[in-house]
């Protein structure tokens, strides 16, 4: 993954929109952000270190339907499991876009009831890119199933890494939240990606809220302190 960074950086300059009004800078790990300037606005695309998308092996196996380390795995299956883990790291093109907004600038329909009392909200979208999707669609049944499981846990590991960095920056906050749960409709994914973050690292179906690439998420965290 690291060897392709220069090419990925070049490609990222052809992607993404500009940040919306009322935004506060997402300052964590500035050294790992690419800033794309455009007048007074900018977008920050976060490129993670490889360890940030590495799920625990036992969690990967559980997601794939195996009973963790207690499941008896023969050598051939073990070889395939390890191969897919390594291949996932090679195929993944992880990136995220993040911004933090003052509560008064955010449309009320994007604020969960559980965020009552927060002063600001960080919204971020994360993705593993299209190559993972392509592999899952075209591989044999076993390899596809394993890659799907690996990627599901890899995007969760990525989100957890972002979550921890944000909390280090902002302090006390809410639980991480995604549209489609509780009182925020999944179709609000489109509003967040298109109107707030204004990025094209993912595509959201406006009618359904479904995101592509498939291994992508939209998340938010509310903050209680200024």
GROMACS elastic network, one bead per residue, 0.5 to 0.9 nm:
[ bonds ]
;  ai    aj funct       b0    kb
    1     4     6  0.56121   500
    1     5     6  0.68599   500
    1    50     6  0.73090   500
    1    89     6  0.68580   500
    1    90     6  0.55405   500
    1    91     6  0.77528   500
    1    92     6  0.75914   500
    1    93     6  0.77235   500
    2     5     6  0.52722   500
    2     6     6  0.85219   500
    2    49     6  0.83783   500
    2    50     6  0.78053   500
    3     6     6  0.74856   500
    3     7     6  0.86697   500
    4     7     6  0.55056   500
    4     8     6  0.61872   500
    4     9     6  0.86592   500
    5     8     6  0.50064   500
    5     9     6  0.59777   500
    5    10     6  0.85710   500
    5    47     6  0.87799   500
    6     9     6  0.50857   500
    6    10     6  0.62829   500
    6    11     6  0.86953   500
    7    10     6  0.51183   500
    7    11     6  0.62374   500
    7    12     6  0.86310   500
    8    11     6  0.50218   500
    8    12     6  0.60669   500
    8    13     6  0.88354   500
    8    93     6  0.80690   500
    9    12     6  0.51009   500
    9    13     6  0.66943   500
    9    34     6  0.76483   500
    9    47     6  0.88381   500
   10    13     6  0.55515   500
   10    14     6  0.74100   500
   11    14     6  0.54448   500
   11    15     6  0.70255   500
   12    15     6  0.50542   500
   12    16     6  0.74239   500
   12    34     6  0.85487   500
   12    36     6  0.88493   500
   12    45     6  0.79678   500
   12   201     6  0.84030   500
   13    16     6  0.76085   500
   13    34     6  0.87381   500
   13    36     6  0.67312   500
   15   199     6  0.74131   500
   15   200     6  0.58716   500
   15   201     6  0.65326   500
   16    36     6  0.86371   500
   16    43     6  0.73029   500
   16    45     6  0.83901   500
   16    97     6  0.88198   500
   16   197     6  0.89076   500
   16   198     6  0.68424   500
   16   201     6  0.60026   500
   16   202     6  0.89615   500
   17    42     6  0.82313   500
   17    43     6  0.69037   500
   17   194     6  0.85904   500
   17   197     6  0.77143   500
   17   200     6  0.64598   500
   18    36     6  0.83619   500
   18    37     6  0.82140   500
   18    38     6  0.70592   500
   18    41     6  0.59519   500
   18    42     6  0.53873   500
   18    43     6  0.54407   500
   18   197     6  0.74273   500
   18   198     6  0.56242   500
   18   199     6  0.69598   500
   19    23     6  0.73334   500
   19    41     6  0.57009   500
   19    42     6  0.55633   500
   19    43     6  0.55132   500
   19    44     6  0.87080   500
   19    99     6  0.79280   500
   19   195     6  0.88673   500
   19   196     6  0.69560   500
   19   197     6  0.57622   500
   19   198     6  0.59565   500
   19   199     6  0.81215   500
   20    23     6  0.63749   500
   20    41     6  0.76459   500
   20    42     6  0.89164   500
   20   195     6  0.71511   500
   20   196     6  0.55049   500
   20   197     6  0.66286   500
   20   198     6  0.69602   500
   21    41     6  0.85591   500
   21   101     6  0.87084   500
   21   105     6  0.80525   500
   21   196     6  0.82324   500
   22   100     6  0.87317   500
   22   101     6  0.59835   500
   22   102     6  0.66271   500
   22   104     6  0.87332   500
   22   105     6  0.58110   500
   22   106     6  0.82907   500
   23    26     6  0.89431   500
   23    99     6  0.65184   500
   23   100     6  0.56512   500
   23   102     6  0.68583   500
   23   105     6  0.82022   500
   23   196     6  0.86898   500
   24    27     6  0.89185   500
   24    99     6  0.65621   500
   24   101     6  0.54028   500
   24   102     6  0.72076   500
   24   120     6  0.89083   500
   24   122     6  0.88687   500
   25    98     6  0.86428   500
   25    99     6  0.61441   500
   25   100     6  0.62379   500
   25   101     6  0.84147   500
   26    29     6  0.89721   500
   26    30     6  0.84744   500
   26    44     6  0.82583   500
   26    98     6  0.63851   500
   26    99     6  0.52904   500
   26   100     6  0.59831   500
   26   122     6  0.79105   500
   26   166     6  0.81205   500
   26   169     6  0.87443   500
   27    30     6  0.58564   500
   27   166     6  0.85297   500
   27   169     6  0.75064   500
   28    31     6  0.86430   500
   28    32     6  0.88800   500
   28    33     6  0.89522   500
   28   162     6  0.89230   500
   28   165     6  0.62883   500
   28   166     6  0.64680   500
   28   168     6  0.82024   500
   28   169     6  0.63044   500
   29    32     6  0.57408   500
   29    33     6  0.71258   500
   29    46     6  0.87875   500
   29   165     6  0.78325   500
   30    33     6  0.52859   500
   30    34     6  0.83254   500
   30    44     6  0.89874   500
   30    46     6  0.87313   500
   31    34     6  0.81586   500
   32    45     6  0.86511   500
   32    46     6  0.62406   500
   32    47     6  0.62440   500
   32    48     6  0.72440   500
   32    49     6  0.85876   500
   33    44     6  0.58584   500
   33    45     6  0.56312   500
   33    47     6  0.65239   500
   33    48     6  0.89121   500
   34    43     6  0.82198   500
   34    44     6  0.56725   500
   34    45     6  0.54598   500
   34    46     6  0.66514   500
   34    47     6  0.78813   500
   35    42     6  0.65713   500
   35    43     6  0.59619   500
   35    45     6  0.68481   500
   36    41     6  0.87545   500
   36    42     6  0.55438   500
   36    43     6  0.55291   500
   36    44     6  0.65760   500
   36    45     6  0.81533   500
   37    40     6  0.75376   500
   37    41     6  0.64383   500
   37    43     6  0.70018   500
   38    41     6  0.54621   500
   38    42     6  0.57229   500
   38    43     6  0.84964   500
   39    42     6  0.76718   500
   43    97     6  0.73959   500
   43    98     6  0.82831   500
   43    99     6  0.84634   500
   43   197     6  0.80416   500
   43   198     6  0.83559   500
   43   199     6  0.79110   500
   44    96     6  0.83060   500
   44    97     6  0.59653   500
   44    98     6  0.68915   500
   44    99     6  0.81946   500
   45    95     6  0.64406   500
   45    96     6  0.55921   500
   45    98     6  0.74824   500
   45   201     6  0.89036   500
   46    94     6  0.84786   500
   46    95     6  0.53633   500
   46    97     6  0.61656   500
   46    98     6  0.79361   500
   46   126     6  0.89681   500
   47    93     6  0.86316   500
   47    94     6  0.64470   500
   47    96     6  0.68702   500
   48    51     6  0.80496   500
   48    52     6  0.62212   500
   48    53     6  0.78162   500
   48    94     6  0.68044   500
   48    95     6  0.66823   500
   48    96     6  0.83326   500
   48   158     6  0.78526   500
   48   161     6  0.89161   500
   48   162     6  0.89645   500
   49    52     6  0.56421   500
   49    53     6  0.77742   500
   50    53     6  0.58330   500
   50    54     6  0.69323   500
   50    89     6  0.75206   500
   50    94     6  0.89171   500
   51    54     6  0.51683   500
   51    55     6  0.85232   500
   51   158     6  0.88760   500
   52    55     6  0.82188   500
   52   154     6  0.80624   500
   52   157     6  0.62270   500
   52   158     6  0.52659   500
   52   159     6  0.86318   500
   52   160     6  0.84356   500
   52   161     6  0.60746   500
   52   162     6  0.86693   500
   53    89     6  0.77646   500
   53    92     6  0.87664   500
   53    94     6  0.79436   500
   53   128     6  0.88710   500
   53   151     6  0.87426   500
   53   153     6  0.81712   500
   53   155     6  0.64862   500
   53   156     6  0.79563   500
   53   157     6  0.53957   500
   53   159     6  0.87169   500
   53   161     6  0.84141   500
   54    57     6  0.86256   500
   54    85     6  0.85952   500
   54    89     6  0.77462   500
   54   150     6  0.88579   500
   54   153     6  0.81220   500
   54   154     6  0.57533   500
   54   155     6  0.89366   500
   54   157     6  0.66519   500
   54   158     6  0.80647   500
   55    58     6  0.84791   500
   55    59     6  0.68541   500
   55    60     6  0.64749   500
   55   150     6  0.74356   500
   55   151     6  0.88057   500
   55   153     6  0.56868   500
   55   154     6  0.53382   500
   55   155     6  0.86606   500
   55   156     6  0.80897   500
   55   157     6  0.58809   500
   55   158     6  0.88300   500
   56    59     6  0.53276   500
   56    60     6  0.62866   500
   56    61     6  0.87677   500
   56   153     6  0.83117   500
   56   157     6  0.88458   500
   57    60     6  0.50607   500
   57    61     6  0.62381   500
   57    62     6  0.86661   500
   57    68     6  0.85267   500
   57    69     6  0.89344   500
   57    85     6  0.85952   500
   57   150     6  0.89022   500
   58    61     6  0.50479   500
   58    62     6  0.61567   500
   58    63     6  0.86345   500
   58    66     6  0.88047   500
   58    67     6  0.85723   500
   58    68     6  0.50956   500
   58    69     6  0.62348   500
   59    62     6  0.50129   500
   59    63     6  0.61602   500
   59    64     6  0.85572   500
   59    68     6  0.70689   500
   59   150     6  0.87965   500
   59   153     6  0.73302   500
   60    63     6  0.51904   500
   60    64     6  0.62829   500
   60    65     6  0.88826   500
   60    66     6  0.88372   500
   60    68     6  0.84369   500
   60    85     6  0.87778   500
   60   146     6  0.83007   500
   60   149     6  0.61236   500
   60   150     6  0.54219   500
   60   151     6  0.86876   500
   60   152     6  0.84090   500
   60   153     6  0.62526   500
   60   154     6  0.85458   500
   61    65     6  0.64070   500
   61    66     6  0.52638   500
   61    67     6  0.71843   500
   61    68     6  0.56905   500
   61    69     6  0.80244   500
   61    81     6  0.83387   500
   61   146     6  0.82718   500
   61   149     6  0.77073   500
   61   150     6  0.81684   500
   62    65     6  0.51311   500
   62    66     6  0.50048   500
   62    67     6  0.57479   500
   62    68     6  0.52428   500
   62    69     6  0.87999   500
   62   149     6  0.84808   500
   63    66     6  0.73364   500
   63    68     6  0.89859   500
   63   146     6  0.86289   500
   63   148     6  0.88664   500
   63   149     6  0.52989   500
   63   150     6  0.76314   500
   63   152     6  0.79953   500
   63   153     6  0.75623   500
   64    67     6  0.89872   500
   64   145     6  0.67606   500
   64   146     6  0.58753   500
   64   147     6  0.86918   500
   64   148     6  0.79730   500
   64   149     6  0.50830   500
   64   150     6  0.77071   500
   65    68     6  0.84290   500
   65   149     6  0.86510   500
   66    69     6  0.81559   500
   66    70     6  0.84670   500
   66    71     6  0.61403   500
   66    72     6  0.89501   500
   66    73     6  0.89846   500
   67    70     6  0.58774   500
   67    71     6  0.50989   500
   67    72     6  0.88071   500
   68    71     6  0.60276   500
   69    72     6  0.78130   500
   69    73     6  0.88889   500
   70    73     6  0.89574   500
   73    76     6  0.81646   500
   73    77     6  0.61417   500
   73    78     6  0.60688   500
   74    77     6  0.54810   500
   74    78     6  0.61076   500
   74    79     6  0.86558   500
   75    79     6  0.60856   500
   75    80     6  0.87069   500
   76    79     6  0.51624   500
   76    80     6  0.64746   500
   76    81     6  0.87965   500
   77    80     6  0.50660   500
   77    81     6  0.61566   500
   77    82     6  0.86478   500
   78    81     6  0.50405   500
   78    82     6  0.61950   500
   78    83     6  0.84570   500
   79    82     6  0.52797   500
   79    83     6  0.60262   500
   79    84     6  0.86720   500
   80    84     6  0.61517   500
   80    85     6  0.86115   500
   80   142     6  0.86469   500
   80   143     6  0.74459   500
   80   146     6  0.85483   500
   81    84     6  0.53819   500
   81    85     6  0.63848   500
   81    86     6  0.89176   500
   81   143     6  0.82683   500
   81   146     6  0.68932   500
   81   147     6  0.88774   500
   82    85     6  0.50997   500
   82    86     6  0.63624   500
   82    87     6  0.85517   500
   83    86     6  0.53097   500
   83    87     6  0.60264   500
   83    88     6  0.85085   500
   84    88     6  0.58700   500
   84    89     6  0.86075   500
   84   143     6  0.69630   500
   84   146     6  0.66956   500
   84   147     6  0.60405   500
   84   150     6  0.77663   500
   85    88     6  0.52248   500
   85    89     6  0.66370   500
   85    90     6  0.89580   500
   85   146     6  0.83697   500
   85   147     6  0.75080   500
   85   150     6  0.66333   500
   85   151     6  0.89779   500
   86    89     6  0.52964   500
   86    90     6  0.64913   500
   86    91     6  0.88641   500
   87    91     6  0.60891   500
   87    92     6  0.84263   500
   87   147     6  0.85321   500
   88    91     6  0.51676   500
   88    92     6  0.58275   500
   88   132     6  0.70322   500
   88   147     6  0.67755   500
   88   150     6  0.71848   500
   88   151     6  0.70616   500
   88   154     6  0.87367   500
   89    92     6  0.54126   500
   89    93     6  0.85211   500
   89   154     6  0.89882   500
   90    93     6  0.82744   500
   91   128     6  0.85510   500
   91   129     6  0.84060   500
   91   130     6  0.87476   500
   91   131     6  0.57172   500
   91   132     6  0.59940   500
   91   135     6  0.85634   500
   92   127     6  0.88687   500
   92   128     6  0.51908   500
   92   129     6  0.61880   500
   92   130     6  0.80938   500
   92   131     6  0.66427   500
   92   132     6  0.61497   500
   92   151     6  0.84791   500
   93   127     6  0.76692   500
   93   128     6  0.50816   500
   93   130     6  0.77916   500
   93   131     6  0.75994   500
   93   132     6  0.84404   500
   94   126     6  0.73177   500
   94   127     6  0.55183   500
   94   129     6  0.61787   500
   94   155     6  0.83894   500
   94   158     6  0.82714   500
   95   125     6  0.84923   500
   95   126     6  0.58719   500
   95   127     6  0.57551   500
   95   128     6  0.67652   500
   95   129     6  0.79304   500
   95   201     6  0.78600   500
   96   124     6  0.67640   500
   96   125     6  0.54758   500
   96   127     6  0.64059   500
   96   128     6  0.89963   500
   96   162     6  0.88589   500
   96   201     6  0.78533   500
   97   123     6  0.83749   500
   97   124     6  0.54746   500
   97   125     6  0.54651   500
   97   126     6  0.66761   500
   97   197     6  0.71545   500
   97   199     6  0.74066   500
   97   201     6  0.80242   500
   98   122     6  0.69522   500
   98   123     6  0.57813   500
   98   125     6  0.66467   500
   98   126     6  0.86518   500
   98   197     6  0.71285   500
   99   121     6  0.84023   500
   99   122     6  0.55704   500
   99   123     6  0.56387   500
   99   124     6  0.64818   500
   99   196     6  0.83830   500
   99   197     6  0.67989   500
  100   120     6  0.67153   500
  100   121     6  0.54881   500
  100   123     6  0.62153   500
  100   124     6  0.86105   500
  101   104     6  0.82862   500
  101   105     6  0.66957   500
  101   106     6  0.68936   500
  101   119     6  0.87909   500
  101   120     6  0.54479   500
  101   121     6  0.54654   500
  101   122     6  0.63305   500
  101   123     6  0.80514   500
  102   105     6  0.56159   500
  102   106     6  0.69919   500
  102   119     6  0.62458   500
  102   121     6  0.66577   500
  102   122     6  0.89905   500
  103   106     6  0.54843   500
  103   107     6  0.85861   500
  103   108     6  0.88938   500
  103   111     6  0.85204   500
  103   118     6  0.71649   500
  103   119     6  0.54225   500
  103   121     6  0.64895   500
  103   222     6  0.88751   500
  104   107     6  0.80135   500
  104   108     6  0.87238   500
  104   119     6  0.82740   500
  104   120     6  0.82050   500
  105   108     6  0.89956   500
  106   109     6  0.84320   500
  106   110     6  0.70016   500
  106   111     6  0.74843   500
  106   120     6  0.88090   500
  106   121     6  0.84028   500
  106   196     6  0.86342   500
  107   110     6  0.56675   500
  107   111     6  0.72036   500
  108   111     6  0.53322   500
  108   112     6  0.83791   500
  109   112     6  0.77358   500
  109   184     6  0.72732   500
  109   185     6  0.89201   500
  109   188     6  0.83140   500
  110   179     6  0.85204   500
  110   184     6  0.66509   500
  110   185     6  0.87814   500
  110   188     6  0.70195   500
  110   191     6  0.83822   500
  110   192     6  0.79296   500
  111   114     6  0.83181   500
  111   115     6  0.66791   500
  111   116     6  0.83934   500
  111   121     6  0.85209   500
  111   183     6  0.88814   500
  111   184     6  0.75555   500
  111   222     6  0.89518   500
  112   115     6  0.54128   500
  112   116     6  0.76517   500
  112   177     6  0.84700   500
  112   179     6  0.89795   500
  112   182     6  0.78563   500
  112   183     6  0.62062   500
  112   184     6  0.62104   500
  113   116     6  0.57694   500
  113   182     6  0.88066   500
  113   183     6  0.71999   500
  113   184     6  0.88753   500
  114   117     6  0.88103   500
  114   174     6  0.80398   500
  115   118     6  0.58770   500
  115   121     6  0.87295   500
  115   173     6  0.89848   500
  115   174     6  0.67359   500
  115   175     6  0.89996   500
  115   221     6  0.83618   500
  115   222     6  0.60294   500
  115   223     6  0.84545   500
  116   222     6  0.88065   500
  117   222     6  0.88544   500
  117   223     6  0.85985   500
  117   224     6  0.66552   500
  118   121     6  0.73910   500
  118   173     6  0.78613   500
  118   174     6  0.83149   500
  118   222     6  0.56485   500
  118   223     6  0.51356   500
  118   225     6  0.74885   500
  119   222     6  0.73968   500
  119   223     6  0.58439   500
  119   224     6  0.53162   500
  119   225     6  0.64094   500
  119   226     6  0.64374   500
  120   221     6  0.85899   500
  120   222     6  0.58508   500
  120   223     6  0.53340   500
  120   224     6  0.71553   500
  120   225     6  0.81196   500
  120   226     6  0.76399   500
  121   220     6  0.65862   500
  121   221     6  0.55788   500
  121   223     6  0.59688   500
  122   166     6  0.84848   500
  122   219     6  0.82280   500
  122   220     6  0.54255   500
  122   221     6  0.53086   500
  122   222     6  0.63838   500
  122   223     6  0.78737   500
  123   192     6  0.75375   500
  123   193     6  0.89677   500
  123   196     6  0.82824   500
  123   197     6  0.75939   500
  123   218     6  0.73916   500
  123   219     6  0.57772   500
  123   221     6  0.67761   500
  123   222     6  0.88656   500
  124   162     6  0.89766   500
  124   192     6  0.85972   500
  124   193     6  0.84562   500
  124   197     6  0.76016   500
  124   217     6  0.82425   500
  124   218     6  0.58650   500
  124   219     6  0.53633   500
  124   220     6  0.62943   500
  124   221     6  0.88580   500
  125   192     6  0.87114   500
  125   193     6  0.72714   500
  125   197     6  0.82008   500
  125   199     6  0.88796   500
  125   201     6  0.83693   500
  125   202     6  0.79994   500
  125   216     6  0.72089   500
  125   217     6  0.56014   500
  125   219     6  0.62652   500
  125   220     6  0.88174   500
  126   155     6  0.75582   500
  126   158     6  0.78133   500
  126   159     6  0.71861   500
  126   201     6  0.83207   500
  126   202     6  0.82688   500
  126   215     6  0.84524   500
  126   216     6  0.54278   500
  126   217     6  0.53885   500
  126   218     6  0.66272   500
  126   219     6  0.82748   500
  127   130     6  0.87495   500
  127   155     6  0.69257   500
  127   158     6  0.87833   500
  127   201     6  0.75822   500
  127   202     6  0.72012   500
  127   212     6  0.86365   500
  127   213     6  0.69514   500
  127   214     6  0.81716   500
  127   215     6  0.58642   500
  127   217     6  0.65334   500
  128   131     6  0.81347   500
  128   132     6  0.70355   500
  128   133     6  0.88821   500
  128   151     6  0.77044   500
  128   154     6  0.82030   500
  128   155     6  0.67120   500
  128   213     6  0.74463   500
  128   214     6  0.84932   500
  128   215     6  0.58266   500
  128   216     6  0.64422   500
  129   132     6  0.64779   500
  129   133     6  0.75322   500
  129   201     6  0.81677   500
  129   202     6  0.81855   500
  129   212     6  0.84677   500
  129   213     6  0.57758   500
  129   214     6  0.82876   500
  129   215     6  0.72818   500
  129   216     6  0.77962   500
  130   133     6  0.51238   500
  130   134     6  0.62521   500
  130   135     6  0.87608   500
  130   212     6  0.79579   500
  130   213     6  0.53715   500
  130   214     6  0.79676   500
  130   215     6  0.84553   500
  131   134     6  0.50229   500
  131   135     6  0.62504   500
  131   136     6  0.86924   500
  131   213     6  0.87865   500
  132   135     6  0.52242   500
  132   136     6  0.62829   500
  132   137     6  0.86877   500
  132   147     6  0.76732   500
  132   148     6  0.82283   500
  132   151     6  0.74560   500
  132   213     6  0.83727   500
  132   214     6  0.86519   500
  132   215     6  0.78801   500
  133   136     6  0.52026   500
  133   137     6  0.61943   500
  133   138     6  0.87220   500
  133   148     6  0.84304   500
  133   212     6  0.88802   500
  133   213     6  0.65932   500
  133   214     6  0.65419   500
  133   215     6  0.75344   500
  134   137     6  0.52013   500
  134   138     6  0.62539   500
  134   139     6  0.84686   500
  135   138     6  0.52673   500
  135   139     6  0.56674   500
  135   143     6  0.87410   500
  135   144     6  0.70348   500
  135   147     6  0.78573   500
  136   139     6  0.56946   500
  136   140     6  0.83589   500
  136   141     6  0.87593   500
  136   143     6  0.76225   500
  136   145     6  0.74236   500
  136   146     6  0.87641   500
  136   147     6  0.63439   500
  136   148     6  0.63785   500
  137   140     6  0.86908   500
  137   144     6  0.70462   500
  138   144     6  0.75807   500
  139   142     6  0.80371   500
  139   143     6  0.59283   500
  139   144     6  0.52575   500
  139   145     6  0.89327   500
  140   143     6  0.54787   500
  140   144     6  0.58372   500
  140   145     6  0.84467   500
  141   144     6  0.51683   500
  141   145     6  0.60547   500
  141   146     6  0.86106   500
  142   145     6  0.51593   500
  142   146     6  0.61822   500
  142   147     6  0.85794   500
  143   146     6  0.51370   500
  143   147     6  0.60354   500
  143   148     6  0.84647   500
  144   147     6  0.51669   500
  144   148     6  0.60358   500
  144   149     6  0.85803   500
  145   148     6  0.51688   500
  145   149     6  0.62676   500
  145   150     6  0.86458   500
  146   149     6  0.51231   500
  146   150     6  0.60809   500
  146   151     6  0.85511   500
  147   151     6  0.59352   500
  147   152     6  0.84187   500
  148   151     6  0.52563   500
  148   152     6  0.61534   500
  148   153     6  0.87728   500
  148   215     6  0.86491   500
  149   152     6  0.52342   500
  149   153     6  0.64690   500
  149   154     6  0.85858   500
  150   153     6  0.53672   500
  150   154     6  0.60028   500
  150   155     6  0.87566   500
  151   155     6  0.60954   500
  151   156     6  0.84527   500
  151   215     6  0.66110   500
  152   155     6  0.55609   500
  152   156     6  0.64511   500
  152   157     6  0.88107   500
  152   215     6  0.65206   500
  153   156     6  0.50019   500
  153   157     6  0.60945   500
  153   158     6  0.85841   500
  154   157     6  0.50122   500
  154   158     6  0.61908   500
  154   159     6  0.86566   500
  154   215     6  0.88149   500
  155   159     6  0.61655   500
  155   160     6  0.85545   500
  155   215     6  0.65511   500
  155   216     6  0.70136   500
  155   217     6  0.79106   500
  156   159     6  0.50382   500
  156   160     6  0.60947   500
  156   161     6  0.85777   500
  156   217     6  0.88920   500
  157   160     6  0.50563   500
  157   161     6  0.62067   500
  157   162     6  0.87415   500
  158   161     6  0.51404   500
  158   162     6  0.63704   500
  158   163     6  0.85974   500
  159   162     6  0.51149   500
  159   163     6  0.60142   500
  159   164     6  0.86665   500
  159   217     6  0.83623   500
  159   219     6  0.83493   500
  160   164     6  0.62225   500
  160   165     6  0.87075   500
  161   164     6  0.52737   500
  161   165     6  0.63919   500
  161   166     6  0.87200   500
  162   165     6  0.52022   500
  162   166     6  0.61571   500
  162   167     6  0.86573   500
  163   166     6  0.52270   500
  163   167     6  0.62509   500
  163   168     6  0.87123   500
  163   176     6  0.74372   500
  163   221     6  0.82512   500
  164   167     6  0.52000   500
  164   168     6  0.62813   500
  164   169     6  0.88073   500
  165   168     6  0.51387   500
  165   169     6  0.64848   500
  165   170     6  0.88007   500
  166   169     6  0.50760   500
  166   170     6  0.59773   500
  166   171     6  0.78984   500
  166   221     6  0.88214   500
  167   170     6  0.50962   500
  167   172     6  0.69124   500
  167   173     6  0.71187   500
  167   223     6  0.88743   500
  168   171     6  0.58608   500
  170   173     6  0.75489   500
  170   223     6  0.67967   500
  170   224     6  0.86598   500
  170   225     6  0.74180   500
  170   226     6  0.82404   500
  171   223     6  0.73796   500
  171   224     6  0.81097   500
  171   225     6  0.72872   500
  172   222     6  0.86920   500
  172   223     6  0.61255   500
  172   224     6  0.60571   500
  172   225     6  0.68989   500
  173   176     6  0.86903   500
  173   221     6  0.65928   500
  173   222     6  0.53774   500
  173   224     6  0.58724   500
  173   225     6  0.81932   500
  174   177     6  0.82796   500
  174   220     6  0.89557   500
  174   221     6  0.56990   500
  174   222     6  0.51718   500
  174   223     6  0.65705   500
  174   224     6  0.81613   500
  175   220     6  0.85313   500
  175   221     6  0.63071   500
  175   222     6  0.77632   500
  176   219     6  0.65066   500
  176   220     6  0.57547   500
  176   222     6  0.80609   500
  177   181     6  0.76078   500
  177   218     6  0.84856   500
  177   219     6  0.54864   500
  177   220     6  0.52357   500
  177   221     6  0.63569   500
  177   222     6  0.89543   500
  178   181     6  0.63433   500
  178   184     6  0.80250   500
  178   186     6  0.79921   500
  178   189     6  0.84412   500
  178   217     6  0.76319   500
  178   218     6  0.58538   500
  178   220     6  0.63243   500
  179   182     6  0.79626   500
  179   183     6  0.81221   500
  179   184     6  0.51140   500
  179   185     6  0.56065   500
  179   187     6  0.74531   500
  179   188     6  0.63718   500
  179   189     6  0.63196   500
  179   209     6  0.88111   500
  179   218     6  0.72044   500
  179   219     6  0.73798   500
  179   220     6  0.86412   500
  180   183     6  0.77063   500
  180   184     6  0.58853   500
  180   187     6  0.76123   500
  180   188     6  0.82661   500
  180   189     6  0.85874   500
  180   209     6  0.87082   500
  181   184     6  0.62518   500
  181   185     6  0.72440   500
  181   186     6  0.74648   500
  182   185     6  0.80051   500
  184   187     6  0.83808   500
  184   188     6  0.70158   500
  185   188     6  0.56562   500
  185   189     6  0.81145   500
  185   209     6  0.83886   500
  186   189     6  0.58355   500
  186   190     6  0.84643   500
  186   208     6  0.73639   500
  186   209     6  0.53018   500
  186   210     6  0.77568   500
  187   190     6  0.59777   500
  187   191     6  0.76811   500
  187   204     6  0.85875   500
  187   205     6  0.79760   500
  187   206     6  0.64201   500
  187   207     6  0.66400   500
  187   208     6  0.55502   500
  187   210     6  0.75277   500
  188   191     6  0.50602   500
  188   192     6  0.62985   500
  188   193     6  0.85987   500
  188   206     6  0.82874   500
  188   209     6  0.65862   500
  189   192     6  0.52551   500
  189   193     6  0.61281   500
  189   194     6  0.83516   500
  189   204     6  0.68312   500
  189   205     6  0.86294   500
  189   206     6  0.80917   500
  189   209     6  0.54573   500
  189   210     6  0.77942   500
  189   211     6  0.78524   500
  189   217     6  0.87932   500
  189   218     6  0.64417   500
  189   219     6  0.89601   500
  190   193     6  0.52774   500
  190   194     6  0.56937   500
  190   195     6  0.76907   500
  190   203     6  0.82874   500
  190   204     6  0.53799   500
  190   205     6  0.68324   500
  190   206     6  0.54916   500
  190   207     6  0.86403   500
  190   208     6  0.88466   500
  190   209     6  0.59741   500
  190   210     6  0.85338   500
  190   211     6  0.85209   500
  191   194     6  0.53034   500
  191   195     6  0.51290   500
  191   196     6  0.67731   500
  191   197     6  0.87730   500
  191   206     6  0.81928   500
  192   195     6  0.56527   500
  192   197     6  0.61157   500
  192   198     6  0.78337   500
  192   218     6  0.78739   500
  193   196     6  0.59929   500
  193   197     6  0.50604   500
  193   198     6  0.55992   500
  193   199     6  0.61231   500
  193   200     6  0.78879   500
  193   202     6  0.79812   500
  193   203     6  0.81922   500
  193   204     6  0.75037   500
  193   218     6  0.78356   500
  194   197     6  0.62549   500
  194   199     6  0.64442   500
  194   200     6  0.80002   500
  194   203     6  0.88477   500
  194   204     6  0.82656   500
  195   198     6  0.54589   500
  195   199     6  0.87455   500
  196   199     6  0.85444   500
  199   202     6  0.73310   500
  199   203     6  0.87961   500
  200   203     6  0.63364   500
  201   213     6  0.88712   500
  202   211     6  0.66857   500
  202   212     6  0.57237   500
  202   213     6  0.63040   500
  202   216     6  0.74454   500
  203   210     6  0.83782   500
  203   211     6  0.57393   500
  203   212     6  0.52717   500
  203   213     6  0.73143   500
  204   207     6  0.87493   500
  204   208     6  0.81341   500
  204   209     6  0.57873   500
  204   210     6  0.56415   500
  204   212     6  0.64244   500
  205   208     6  0.55168   500
  205   209     6  0.51231   500
  205   210     6  0.54062   500
  205   211     6  0.65646   500
  205   212     6  0.83692   500
  206   209     6  0.55556   500
  206   210     6  0.79203   500
  207   210     6  0.83168   500
  208   211     6  0.88335   500
  210   214     6  0.82344   500
  211   214     6  0.60560   500
  211   215     6  0.82354   500
  211   216     6  0.65567   500
  211   217     6  0.74357   500
  211   218     6  0.86952   500
  212   215     6  0.73309   500
  212   216     6  0.67448   500
  213   216     6  0.59362   500
  214   217     6  0.84857   500
  223   226     6  0.77432   500
